[in-house]
Amino acid sequence: MGSEADWKIFDDPLCQLVDRSECGRELEVDFRFVDVRVMQEDGETKAARIVDSLAEFREKGRIRVVCVGLDGDERVDYSSNGVM
């Protein structure tokens, strides 16, 4: 997704997935980005923008924002369960 992505459009569908789930487990969603340069937008990190946009889902599920380097190394920029 480009820098103009409206992450709020995912909030309601993710909440609906949780509400419809019958497995009794918490839903965890990973947002994975390959290009490190897209993680910073106008002084705000993409992780912060995504997390702020999914306010209702944050109450029902977990979010991780992961940056994947071109060499395959991964860096967790945000984890709602605190594990980085």
N, C-alpha and C positions, 0 to 999 in steps of 0.2 A: 504494500500500500504506500502511496506517496505521502508527502508531507501534509497534504490537505485532507487526509483521512478523518472522518468523523467517527471516532471510536464509540460514541454513545449509541450508534445503531446496533451494537452488539449486546448492549445491556439487557434489553427486554428478551431477545431470543435466548440468551444464556440463562436468564432467570426461568424462562419457560422450560428449558431442558431440565433444570434442577427440579422444578415443580412436577414434571411428568415422570421423572425417574422413579422407579420402584425398587432400585437396588439398595437404597438406604445408605449409600456412600456419598461423600462430598465430591462435587465436581471440581476438578482442577484444570485450568486452561493455561497452556503455555503459548506465549507470543514469541516467536523466534525470528531474529533478524540477522542476516548474514553480513551486511555492509555496516561497519562500525560508524561510518559518517552519518547514517540516518538516525542514529540514536540521540543526536543533539539537534533541536529545532528551536530557533529563536531564543536561546538561553534556557530553554526548558528541556528536560530529557524526555524522550519518547515514553520511557517507563512511567514517569509521573503523569504524562498526558493520558496514557491508557488507563492507569489505575484510577485517576480522578474521574474519567468518563464512565467507568463501570461501577458507580457507587452502589447501586442496588444489588448487583451480582456479588460484590465484595462481602455483603452480609450473608450470602447463601453458599458461596464457593470460594475457591482459592485461585490466585493469579500468580503466574511467574512470567517475567519478561527476561528473555535470554538473548544475548548477543553471541553469535557464532562467527569466529574469525575465519578468514579464508583458509587457514591451516587446520581448521576443525576444532580448535580450542573454543570452549564455551565459557562465558562469564554471565552469571546471574545478576542482572541490574536491579531486579525487584523480586521479592518473594513474600507473599502475604502470610506465609507461615514462619517467616523470619529466618529461614535457612538460605544462606547465600552461598 
